[in-house]
Amino acid sequence: MNSALTEITVVGDDDTGLLARITTLLFEKNVNIEELDQAVRDDLFRMTMRVDITAMECSRSELEADLSELCEELGMDVRIRFPKNGEGQTLAVLVTKESHCLEALLEEAASGDLGADVGVVIGNHSALRPLAEEYGVPFHDVGNENGSPDEDRLLELLDEYDTDVVALARYIRILGPEVVFRYQNRIINVHPSLLPAFPGASAYVQAIEEGVRIAGVTAHYVTPDLDQGPVITQRAFNVPDDASTDDLEQLGQPLEAEALIEAIELHVGNDLVVGRGRTHVRTDDAQLGLPEEIDRVNPDEPVDRESIEPRT
């Protein structure tokens, strides 16, 4: 992703002619479209454009006003993210009741090592409000008595806090396409398995039931398909004999926090490229899998020979 480009995201009911109307407006203002991606899910249309505005023949405020007017006429919602010119990115953290990932993120942000500021913590329960307040970060509860979130309110808060990246820090809810489409390749989740193995709920239980000897965690971009988004970072650990779910949680939780933090640091550092359903990394410094020590322990032979001569 080119951080010097402006990102325009349009979401609404699918209809013919939308693409032509919006791109024509940009052409008339001499806005150059560098990248364009569109998708439809459950009759909901999403178009994300990354555009170059350096030769634009109007002001930013005029572009926002004209796009908003057109999209209102089309029954669409539009969000424009201009380059921040070196300013830090703002992270919104979504949580339920588990504290380990949130605490690690808040600590990393407070140290200045995260590369982003935690602007807001949003929960579908209020259990982690004291932890957010301990770090001076606003907390909002958008869940009802059953923990079902009000996603309209969630979107309002993400917009209010000028959110660049959304972290799901063990947020035990599936986000609807209304949210996912607006933050395409900007929502990072951590899942307690080595995806694509054991997606969905109770991943550690699934690992025990299947008798695996190695389990792990995965940080990935969120898509409308559950736990199938492009993988960013992974960590693994051995499963002890007769391990319980609690045992795996104790082993996995520190790695969940580590994988999520590194994934966010790579994203905000503009070190990731997403293409063809997978991530590509621009740096050699990232620990996306197991530590280098594993490479020294694993054997390097035997391997297949290019040719085998018959014995004489």
Long-range contacts (C-beta under 8 A, 24 or more apart in sequence): 1-50, 1-185, 1-270, 1-272, 1-273, 1-274, 2-34, 2-50, 3-83, 3-270, 4-52, 4-83, 5-34, 5-35, 5-50, 5-51, 5-52, 5-83, 6-50, 6-51, 6-52, 6-53, 6-80, 6-81, 6-82, 6-83, 7-48, 7-49, 7-50, 7-51, 7-80, 7-81, 8-48, 8-49, 8-50, 8-51, 8-67, 8-78, 8-79, 8-80, 8-81, 9-46, 9-47, 9-48, 9-49, 9-78, 9-79, 9-81, 9-181, 9-182, 9-184, 10-45, 10-46, 10-47, 10-48, 10-49, 10-71, 10-76, 10-77, 10-78, 11-44, 11-45, 11-46, 11-47, 11-76, 11-77, 11-78, 11-178, 11-181, 11-182, 12-44, 12-45, 12-71, 12-74, 12-75, 12-76, 12-77, 13-43, 13-44, 13-45, 13-75, 13-76, 14-40, 14-43, 14-44, 14-45, 15-45, 15-74, 15-75, 18-45, 18-47, 18-74, 18-76, 19-47, 21-70, 21-74, 22-47, 22-67, 22-70, 22-71, 22-74, 25-66, 25-67, 25-70, 26-51, 29-56, 29-57, 29-58, 29-63, 29-66, 30-55, 30-56, 30-57, 31-56, 31-63, 37-184, 39-181, 41-177, 41-181, 41-224, 42-177, 44-177, 44-178, 44-181, 45-76, 46-177, 46-181, 46-182, 46-184, 48-184, 53-82, 77-182, 79-159, 79-182, 81-164, 84-164, 88-115, 88-116, 88-117, 89-115, 89-116, 89-117, 89-164, 89-165, 89-268, 90-116, 90-117, 90-119, 90-161, 90-162, 90-163, 90-164, 90-165, 91-116, 91-117, 91-118, 91-119, 91-163, 91-164, 91-165, 91-166, 91-167, 91-264, 91-268, 92-118, 92-119, 92-120, 92-121, 92-122, 92-157, 92-158, 92-161, 92-163, 92-165, 92-166, 92-167, 93-118, 93-120, 93-121, 93-122, 93-166, 93-167, 93-169, 94-121, 94-122, 94-123, 94-124, 94-154, 94-166, 94-167, 94-168, 94-169, 94-171, 94-173, 95-121, 95-122, 95-123, 95-128, 95-169, 95-170, 95-171, 96-123, 96-124, 96-125, 96-127, 96-147, 96-170, 96-171, 96-172, 96-173, 97-125, 97-127, 97-128, 97-172, 98-169, 98-170, 98-172, 98-253, 99-128, 99-131, 100-170, 100-253, 100-254, 100-256, 100-257, 101-167, 101-169, 101-170, 101-190, 101-253, 101-256, 101-257, 101-260, 102-128, 102-131, 102-132, 102-169, 102-170, 103-131, 103-257, 104-257, 104-258, 104-260, 104-261, 105-167, 105-169, 105-257, 105-260, 105-261, 105-264, 106-131, 106-132, 106-134, 106-135, 106-137, 108-261, 109-135, 110-135, 113-265, 114-261, 114-264, 114-265, 114-268, 115-264, 115-265, 115-268, 115-269, 116-164, 116-165, 116-264, 116-268, 119-161, 119-162, 119-163, 120-157, 120-161, 120-163, 122-154, 122-157, 122-158, 124-148, 124-149, 124-171, 124-172, 124-173, 147-173, 148-173, 149-173, 151-175, 151-176, 151-178, 151-179, 154-179, 155-179, 155-182, 158-182, 158-183, 164-268, 165-264, 165-267, 165-268, 167-260, 167-264, 168-222, 169-260, 170-256, 174-226, 175-222, 177-224, 180-222, 180-223, 180-224, 181-224, 185-221, 185-230, 185-274, 186-267, 187-221, 187-222, 188-219, 188-220, 188-221, 188-222, 188-232, 188-260, 188-263, 188-264, 188-267, 189-219, 189-220, 189-221, 189-222, 189-227, 189-229, 190-217, 190-218, 190-219, 190-256, 190-257, 190-259, 190-260, 190-263, 191-217, 191-218, 191-219, 191-220, 191-227, 192-217, 192-248, 192-249, 192-252, 192-256, 193-217, 193-218, 194-218, 194-234, 194-236, 195-220, 195-227, 195-228, 195-231, 195-234, 196-227, 196-228, 199-226, 199-227, 199-228, 200-226, 200-227, 204-245, 204-248, 204-249, 204-252, 205-245, 207-239, 207-248, 208-239, 208-243, 208-244, 208-245, 208-248, 212-239, 213-238, 213-239, 214-238, 214-239, 215-239, 215-248, 215-251, 215-252, 216-252, 216-255, 217-252, 217-255, 217-256, 217-259, 218-259, 219-259, 219-260, 219-262, 219-263, 220-263, 221-274, 221-279, 230-274, 230-277, 230-278, 230-279, 231-278, 231-279, 232-259, 232-262, 232-263, 232-266, 232-267, 232-272, 232-279, 232-288, 233-259, 233-260, 233-262, 233-263, 233-266, 233-286, 233-287, 233-288, 233-289, 234-259, 234-288, 234-289, 235-259, 235-289, 235-290, 236-289, 236-290, 262-286, 262-287, 262-288
